Structures are given as structure tokens and as C-alpha cells.
């Protein structure tokens, strides 16, 4: 899953990126509203963490522009404002959730997980596909109750496919969601990771839909 963090406080931006990366996400960052607006408008993120008080272009204006353009990416607002009217204004502008500063990083991670989960139509942090279970919070995968060891890239790939069970995912889409903006992307590497995953998972778990991509079927 790929996340955008738009926060002008350099230290907080770094902390958010580190925490989300440790949580298993690929993270891009922006430090002002204009850069954040551009990235959110042009890149396919699974969720966005957006500060309200940004230079160049404030967070609410950024959010309103995205929603007017039809961007449906889930957005978690960060706000130092305590007035309930400001929070209502953020929700009405199109935010899916908000966190007031100061906050615990664990709360941000939990809320991001919830946004990604709801956007994918998943009700729980545990996603099941046959004998395969993915614990999104813990970042662990089991097959028939036995834990299996995955690399970070293998886990991200499997997580994206399981969040989108029943949908055929192209190599291009997987590449866009598994690597940050600065990575030298090569969709051919997706085949390598899929091949490695298939050796660790049941034979029928990841299906190839010829000419279209990969799929984990609905139960």
C-alpha cells in the first residue's frame, strides 16, 4: 500500500514517514500544499495523511480541489485546531477522518489501516483467502495456521492483492502501489515476486489472468 504524507513540519514529516514505513507502507512525502496537491492529483495513493496548516496552499483547499476533480483517495486530516467547527469543515470538505495534534503515532497508524481497509471493502484487519490469512496490523501471514516468512516486497504484493480480492490487478497497478515516486520502476520485477510468493502459498492462491494481470479469487 502506498501512502502520501503532506506535512510542512520537517521533524513530524520524518516521524510519520518512518512510522508508516515500519508499518509496511510505501511512503511519499510533500512539505507544502502545492506539491502535495500535485502528487495527490497525479499518483495513485491508497491513502493520504494531510495537514491542514500548510504553506503555499492550505490543506482544506488541497482537499477540496482533489474532491472537485473526482479524486476518491481516503484522506486523514492532521489538525492543531481544537474547535469542533474546524473538524466539521474538514469532514465536509471531503476528509474521511482526522487526528488532532499532538497525537500518538499508533493512532495515526490505526486510522490509516482503517481507511485503507474500508476503501477496499474489508471489515477486519485480518483478511482471509482460503487457507491464507493476512494480519494487516501485525504484518504476518499464515497458511493453515502455520506462519510463513515473506520479504517486505512479497508482503506488500500479497497485501495489495488480498485487499482487492476478486479484482484482477495489472502489473502496472501493482508497480504503482508497491514503489515510491523515486524508485526506478520495472513491472517485470512483479513477475519475480509473484513467482516467489507462489512457492510459499497454496498452488491456487494467486491466479494469472492472461493478458490482464493477477487475482486472488473471492472465497
C-alpha positions as CSV (number, residue, x, y, z in Angstrom):
1,X,0.0,0.0,0.0
2,X,1.3,3.4,-1.0
3,X,0.7,6.5,1.3
4,X,1.3,10.2,0.8
5,X,2.2,12.4,3.8
6,X,1.7,16.1,3.3
7,X,3.2,17.9,6.4
8,X,5.3,21.1,6.5
9,X,6.9,20.3,9.9
10,X,10.1,18.6,8.8
11,X,10.5,16.6,12.0
12,X,6.9,15.4,12.1
13,X,7.0,14.6,8.4
14,X,10.1,12.4,9.0
15,X,8.5,10.7,12.0
16,X,5.3,9.9,10.1
17,X,7.3,8.5,7.2
18,X,9.4,6.3,9.4
19,X,6.3,5.0,11.3
20,X,4.3,4.3,8.2
21,X,7.3,2.6,6.5
22,X,7.8,0.4,9.6
23,X,4.1,-0.3,9.3
24,X,4.7,-1.9,5.9
25,X,3.6,1.0,3.7
26,X,5.5,2.7,0.8
27,X,5.6,6.4,1.6
28,X,6.0,9.6,-0.5
29,X,6.2,13.0,1.2
30,X,5.5,16.6,0.5
31,X,6.2,19.7,2.6
32,X,3.7,22.2,1.1
33,X,0.2,22.3,-0.3
34,X,1.1,22.8,-3.9
35,X,3.5,19.9,-4.0
36,X,1.0,17.7,-2.1
37,X,-1.8,18.7,-4.4
38,X,0.2,17.8,-7.4
39,X,1.2,14.4,-6.1
40,X,-2.3,13.5,-4.9
41,X,-3.6,14.6,-8.3
42,X,-1.2,12.5,-10.4
43,X,-0.2,9.5,-8.3
44,X,-2.4,6.5,-7.3
45,X,-2.2,6.5,-3.5
46,X,-4.1,4.2,-1.2
47,X,-4.4,6.9,1.5
48,X,-3.2,10.4,2.2
49,X,-2.2,12.0,5.5
50,X,-2.8,15.7,5.1
51,X,-2.0,18.6,7.4
52,X,-4.5,21.5,7.4
53,X,-1.9,24.3,8.1
54,X,0.3,24.1,5.0
55,X,2.3,26.8,3.2
56,X,1.6,27.7,-0.5
57,X,-1.9,26.1,-0.3
58,X,-3.8,25.2,2.9
59,X,-4.8,21.6,3.4
60,X,-8.6,22.2,3.2
61,X,-8.1,23.9,-0.2
62,X,-6.0,21.0,-1.4
63,X,-8.6,18.5,-0.3
64,X,-11.4,20.5,-1.9
65,X,-9.5,20.6,-5.2
66,X,-9.0,16.8,-5.1
67,X,-12.7,16.1,-4.4
68,X,-13.8,18.5,-7.1
69,X,-11.5,16.7,-9.6
70,X,-13.2,13.4,-8.6
71,X,-10.2,12.0,-6.5
72,X,-11.6,9.5,-4.1
73,X,-8.4,8.6,-2.2
74,X,-9.1,8.3,1.5
75,X,-7.7,11.3,3.4
76,X,-6.8,11.6,7.1
77,X,-6.5,15.2,8.2
78,X,-4.0,16.4,10.8
79,X,-5.1,19.4,12.6
80,X,-3.8,21.6,15.5
81,X,-7.2,23.2,15.7
82,X,-9.5,22.1,18.6
83,X,-12.7,23.8,17.6
84,X,-15.4,21.4,16.6
85,X,-16.4,23.7,13.7
86,X,-12.9,23.3,12.1
87,X,-13.3,19.5,12.3
88,X,-16.7,19.6,10.7
89,X,-15.4,21.9,8.0
90,X,-12.7,19.3,7.3
91,X,-15.1,16.4,7.1
92,X,-17.5,18.5,4.9
93,X,-14.5,19.3,2.6
94,X,-14.2,15.6,1.9
95,X,-11.9,14.2,4.7
96,X,-12.6,10.6,5.8
97,X,-11.1,11.0,9.3
98,X,-9.0,13.4,11.3
99,X,-6.5,13.4,14.2
100,X,-5.8,16.4,16.4
101,X,-2.2,17.4,17.3
102,X,-0.5,16.3,19.4
103,X,-1.2,12.7,18.7
104,X,0.3,9.2,19.3
105,X,1.8,7.7,16.2
106,X,0.0,4.4,16.9
107,X,-3.3,6.3,16.5
108,X,-2.3,7.6,13.1
109,X,-1.3,4.1,12.0
110,X,-4.6,2.6,13.2
111,X,-6.6,5.2,11.4
112,X,-4.7,4.8,8.2
113,X,-5.2,1.0,8.4
114,X,-8.9,1.6,8.9
115,X,-9.1,4.0,5.9
116,X,-7.3,1.5,3.6
117,X,-9.4,-1.4,4.9
118,X,-12.7,0.4,4.3
119,X,-11.7,1.7,0.9
120,X,-11.0,-2.0,-0.1
121,X,-14.3,-3.1,1.4
122,X,-12.6,-5.1,4.2
123,X,-14.3,-5.2,7.6
124,X,-11.3,-6.6,9.6
125,X,-7.6,-6.3,10.0
126,X,-7.4,-10.0,9.2
127,X,-8.0,-10.9,5.6
128,X,-8.7,-14.5,4.6
129,X,-8.3,-16.2,1.2
130,X,-8.8,-19.9,1.6
131,X,-6.1,-21.3,3.9
132,X,-4.1,-18.0,3.7
133,X,-4.6,-15.4,6.5
134,X,-3.1,-11.9,6.5
135,X,-2.9,-10.0,9.7
136,X,-2.6,-6.4,8.4
137,X,-1.8,-4.9,11.8
138,X,1.0,-7.4,12.7
139,X,2.2,-7.8,9.1
140,X,2.1,-11.6,9.4
141,X,0.8,-14.3,7.0
142,X,-0.2,-17.8,7.9
143,X,-1.1,-20.8,5.8
144,X,-3.2,-23.5,7.5
145,X,-2.2,-21.8,10.8
146,X,1.5,-22.0,10.1
147,X,3.4,-18.8,9.9
148,X,5.4,-18.2,6.7
149,X,8.3,-15.8,6.2
150,X,8.0,-13.2,3.5
151,X,10.3,-10.4,2.4
152,X,8.9,-6.8,2.6
153,X,8.2,-6.7,-1.1
154,X,6.5,-10.1,-1.1
155,X,4.3,-9.0,1.9
156,X,3.3,-5.7,0.2
157,X,2.4,-7.5,-3.0
158,X,0.3,-10.1,-1.2
159,X,-1.3,-7.5,1.0
160,X,-2.4,-5.4,-2.1
161,X,-3.8,-8.5,-3.8
162,X,-5.7,-9.6,-0.7
163,X,-7.1,-6.2,0.0
164,X,-8.5,-6.4,-3.6
165,X,-9.7,-10.0,-3.6
166,X,-11.8,-10.8,-6.6
167,X,-10.3,-8.0,-8.7
168,X,-7.8,-8.5,-11.5
169,X,-4.8,-6.4,-10.8
170,X,-2.4,-5.5,-13.6
171,X,1.4,-5.5,-13.3
172,X,1.3,-1.7,-13.8
173,X,-1.1,-1.1,-11.0
174,X,0.9,-3.3,-8.7
175,X,4.1,-1.4,-9.6
176,X,2.4,1.9,-8.9
177,X,1.3,0.9,-5.5
178,X,4.4,-1.0,-4.3
179,X,7.1,1.6,-5.1
180,X,7.5,5.2,-4.2
181,X,7.9,8.0,-6.7
182,X,11.7,8.0,-6.7
183,X,12.0,4.2,-7.3
184,X,13.2,3.1,-10.8
185,X,10.1,1.1,-11.5
186,X,10.2,-2.1,-13.6
187,X,6.9,-4.0,-13.8
188,X,8.9,-7.1,-14.8
189,X,10.1,-7.5,-11.3
190,X,6.4,-8.1,-10.3
191,X,6.6,-11.5,-12.0
192,X,9.7,-12.4,-9.9
193,X,7.9,-11.6,-6.7
194,X,4.7,-13.4,-7.8
195,X,6.9,-16.4,-8.6
196,X,8.5,-16.3,-5.1
197,X,5.1,-15.9,-3.4
198,X,3.7,-18.9,-5.3
199,X,6.4,-21.1,-3.9
200,X,5.3,-20.2,-0.3
201,X,1.5,-20.2,-0.8
202,X,-1.1,-22.8,-1.9
203,X,-0.9,-23.5,-5.7
204,X,-4.3,-21.9,-6.5
205,X,-3.9,-18.8,-4.3
206,X,-2.6,-16.3,-6.9
207,X,-4.2,-16.8,-10.3
208,X,-2.9,-15.4,-13.5
209,X,-5.5,-13.8,-15.8
210,X,-3.7,-14.0,-19.2
211,X,-3.0,-10.6,-20.7
212,X,-4.6,-8.7,-17.7
213,X,-2.7,-9.5,-14.5
214,X,-3.1,-11.4,-11.2
215,X,-6.0,-12.2,-9.0
216,X,-6.8,-13.7,-5.6
217,X,-10.3,-15.1,-6.0
218,X,-13.1,-14.4,-3.6
219,X,-13.9,-17.2,-1.2
